Amino acid sequence: MSKRRNPISWVPSVYFGMGLPLISLSIVSVLMFTDLGIDKQSITFWTSLLILPWSLKPILSLIMEVFGTKRQYVFITEMITASMFALICFALPLDSFYAYTLAFMAVIGIAGSSHDIAGDGLYLQELNTEEQGVYAGWQGAFYNLAKILANGGLVFLAGYLSKSYGIKQAWIVVMGICAILMGLLSVYHFFVLPKDKEDLVQAKQEKGDLSFQDNLAEFKEIFVSFFKKKYIFLYLGFILAYRLAEGFAMKIAPIFLKDPWGAGGLGLSNEEYGIIYGTAGTIAFIIGSILAGNFVARLGLKKTLFSLVCVFNIPFLVYLILAVYQPESIYLIGTGIVFEYFSYGFGFVGLMLFMMQQIAPGKYQMAHYAFANSLMNLSVMLPGMLSGWFCELLGYEYFFILVMLCTLPAILMAFALPFAHKTKKDEDDIIKD
């Protein structure tokens, strides 16, 4: 019997491998295409569509449960992702680079989503409940480290290199670094990930097609039971509204920060963006998330949900103020962005806990949470696809007014949203009273 590997040898690296492709597709690609002269409407539409596979996880997981093992999916999808990043390097010098790059990124999206499913599944399969709690912090830390590297360090590097080698060559280097990192992760995980247990592999081989039919029947039961939950359509409307404003703002904000003053933007360089938005902003997000967790733990979700929704949505006002006054002070711009990111992290906890505590509970808790999470991603993807069109139609000032109007549905719903399930905190408060 082989000795069990310490989870610290693979948990951080697996979750770093989750973060890098998603951030590269959802945010960094926006900056790259902006630098390469693609128009806002096209950028926001296609880069938003690229994250669709993360909304299809329930369907992908059904297939993955039958074919292959979680360990295999992790290092294979990492190698596929590395290969696609490498192909992007070869595509960027071409005249028709945009179409080829989007195609390769679409493959990264499917591989990245599959990697997420396999990585989470491996985590749950190999770690007991106590260990899952112990290593949860490592998950978030290394996922956010990937975000800092991609949206901070690599964007900074692109700006720095562009001064000597040109903008296209700079982004080729950045995509090449992503390819190398994902390739190294794949090789590392091939040797380090826990070996597939023979009984699990044999069980999969014996089930074959029958397993697919069983899984399909179970999927149907999970799907139907999800929509029979109390208040479910009200709750789905709430989670779609929660991130509606963010969905419009998240694709336009990086473009707005980089656009020159004459075009209504703030004229940040890639280096300034990488430090302020990609690095300091992400750190503020992490701090906000930690503080929000303590805040909710002390008072309970029911008492804090309205304030969390407000903290999440109202600070988008920062972008409207920046669009109106277009300050030149990098410190003033940085302060506004860090404040918005801190608020974003603080308020985002409310949505995640709401899905866990009010939508997920029941027989299929994990699957129903995955459903809610997938629908939540759609609430970001669909507005993002339209954001470029609205921005070009309205201009930055009126666009961010539209964003603020989109915050109202979630705030109004949170004010009187019924709770289907009492939390332990609510029960403790009743006992005290």
Secondary structure in CASP SS format (residue, H / E / C, confidence):
PFRMAT SS
TARGET T0000
AUTHOR 0000-0000-0000
METHOD secondary structure of the structure
MODEL  1
M C 1.00
S C 1.00
K C 1.00
R C 1.00
R C 1.00
N C 1.00
P H 1.00
I H 1.00
S H 1.00
W C 1.00
V H 1.00
P H 1.00
S H 1.00
V H 1.00
Y H 1.00
F H 1.00
G H 1.00
M H 1.00
G H 1.00
L H 1.00
P H 1.00
L H 1.00
I H 1.00
S H 1.00
L H 1.00
S H 1.00
I H 1.00
V H 1.00
S H 1.00
V H 1.00
L H 1.00
M H 1.00
F H 1.00
T H 1.00
D H 1.00
L C 1.00
G C 1.00
I C 1.00
D C 1.00
K H 1.00
Q H 1.00
S H 1.00
I H 1.00
T H 1.00
F H 1.00
W H 1.00
T H 1.00
S H 1.00
L H 1.00
L C 1.00
I C 1.00
L H 1.00
P H 1.00
W H 1.00
S H 1.00
L C 1.00
K H 1.00
P H 1.00
I H 1.00
L H 1.00
S H 1.00
L H 1.00
I H 1.00
M H 1.00
E C 1.00
V C 1.00
F C 1.00
G C 1.00
T C 1.00
K H 1.00
R H 1.00
Q H 1.00
Y H 1.00
V H 1.00
F H 1.00
I H 1.00
T H 1.00
E H 1.00
M H 1.00
I H 1.00
T H 1.00
A H 1.00
S H 1.00
M H 1.00
F H 1.00
A H 1.00
L H 1.00
I H 1.00
C H 1.00
F H 1.00
A H 1.00
L C 1.00
P C 1.00
L C 1.00
D C 1.00
S C 1.00
F H 1.00
Y H 1.00
A H 1.00
Y H 1.00
T H 1.00
L H 1.00
A H 1.00
F H 1.00
M H 1.00
A H 1.00
V H 1.00
I H 1.00
G H 1.00
I H 1.00
A H 1.00
G H 1.00
S H 1.00
S H 1.00
H H 1.00
D H 1.00
I H 1.00
A H 1.00
G H 1.00
D H 1.00
G H 1.00
L H 1.00
Y H 1.00
L H 1.00
Q H 1.00
E H 1.00
L C 1.00
N C 1.00
T H 1.00
E H 1.00
E H 1.00
Q H 1.00
G H 1.00
V H 1.00
Y H 1.00
A H 1.00
G H 1.00
W H 1.00
Q H 1.00
G H 1.00
A H 1.00
F H 1.00
Y H 1.00
N H 1.00
L H 1.00
A H 1.00
K H 1.00
I H 1.00
L H 1.00
A H 1.00
N H 1.00
G H 1.00
G H 1.00
L H 1.00
V H 1.00
F H 1.00
L H 1.00
A H 1.00
G H 1.00
Y H 1.00
L H 1.00
S H 1.00
K H 1.00
S H 1.00
Y H 1.00
G C 1.00
I H 1.00
K H 1.00
Q H 1.00
A H 1.00
W H 1.00
I H 1.00
V H 1.00
V H 1.00
M H 1.00
G H 1.00
I H 1.00
C H 1.00
A H 1.00
I H 1.00
L H 1.00
M H 1.00
G H 1.00
L H 1.00
L H 1.00
S H 1.00
V H 1.00
Y H 1.00
H H 1.00
F H 1.00
F H 1.00
V H 1.00
L C 1.00
P C 1.00
K C 1.00
D C 1.00
K C 1.00
E H 1.00
D H 1.00
L H 1.00
V H 1.00
Q H 1.00
A H 1.00
K H 1.00
Q H 1.00
E H 1.00
K H 1.00
G H 1.00
D H 1.00
L H 1.00
S H 1.00
F H 1.00
Q H 1.00
D H 1.00
N H 1.00
L H 1.00
A H 1.00
E H 1.00
F H 1.00
K H 1.00
E H 1.00
I H 1.00
F H 1.00
V H 1.00
S H 1.00
F H 1.00
F C 1.00
K C 1.00
K C 1.00
K C 1.00
Y C 1.00
I H 1.00
F H 1.00
L H 1.00
Y H 1.00
L H 1.00
G H 1.00
F H 1.00
I H 1.00
L H 1.00
A H 1.00
Y H 1.00
R C 1.00
L H 1.00
A H 1.00
E H 1.00
G H 1.00
F H 1.00
A H 1.00
M H 1.00
K H 1.00
I H 1.00
A H 1.00
P H 1.00
I H 1.00
F H 1.00
L H 1.00
K H 1.00
D C 1.00
P C 1.00
W H 1.00
G H 1.00
A H 1.00
G C 1.00
G C 1.00
L C 1.00
G C 1.00
L C 1.00
S C 1.00
N H 1.00
E H 1.00
E H 1.00
Y H 1.00
G H 1.00
I H 1.00
I H 1.00
Y H 1.00
G H 1.00
T H 1.00
A H 1.00
G H 1.00
T H 1.00
I H 1.00
A H 1.00
F H 1.00
I H 1.00
I H 1.00
G H 1.00
S H 1.00
I H 1.00
L H 1.00
A H 1.00
G H 1.00
N H 1.00
F H 1.00
V H 1.00
A H 1.00
R H 1.00
L H 1.00
G C 1.00
L H 1.00
K H 1.00
K H 1.00
T H 1.00
L H 1.00
F H 1.00
S H 1.00
L H 1.00
V H 1.00
C H 1.00
V H 1.00
F H 1.00
N H 1.00
I H 1.00
P H 1.00
F H 1.00
L H 1.00
V H 1.00
Y H 1.00
L H 1.00
I H 1.00
L H 1.00
A H 1.00
V H 1.00
Y H 1.00
Q C 1.00
P C 1.00
E C 1.00
S C 1.00
I H 1.00
Y H 1.00
L H 1.00
I H 1.00
G H 1.00
T H 1.00
G H 1.00
I H 1.00
V H 1.00
F H 1.00
E H 1.00
Y H 1.00
F H 1.00
S H 1.00
Y H 1.00
G H 1.00
F H 1.00
G H 1.00
F H 1.00
V H 1.00
G H 1.00
L H 1.00
M H 1.00
L H 1.00
F H 1.00
M H 1.00
M H 1.00
Q H 1.00
Q H 1.00
I H 1.00
A C 1.00
P C 1.00
G C 1.00
K C 1.00
Y C 1.00
Q H 1.00
M H 1.00
A H 1.00
H H 1.00
Y H 1.00
A H 1.00
F H 1.00
A H 1.00
N H 1.00
S H 1.00
L H 1.00
M H 1.00
N H 1.00
L H 1.00
S H 1.00
V H 1.00
M H 1.00
L H 1.00
P H 1.00
G H 1.00
M H 1.00
L H 1.00
S H 1.00
G H 1.00
W H 1.00
F H 1.00
C H 1.00
E H 1.00
L H 1.00
L H 1.00
G H 1.00
Y H 1.00
E H 1.00
Y H 1.00
F H 1.00
F H 1.00
I H 1.00
L H 1.00
V H 1.00
M H 1.00
L H 1.00
C C 1.00
T C 1.00
L H 1.00
P H 1.00
A H 1.00
I H 1.00
L H 1.00
M H 1.00
A H 1.00
F H 1.00
A C 1.00
L C 1.00
P C 1.00
F C 1.00
A C 1.00
H C 1.00
K C 1.00
T C 1.00
K H 1.00
K H 1.00
D H 1.00
E H 1.00
D H 1.00
D H 1.00
I H 1.00
I H 1.00
K H 1.00
D C 1.00
END
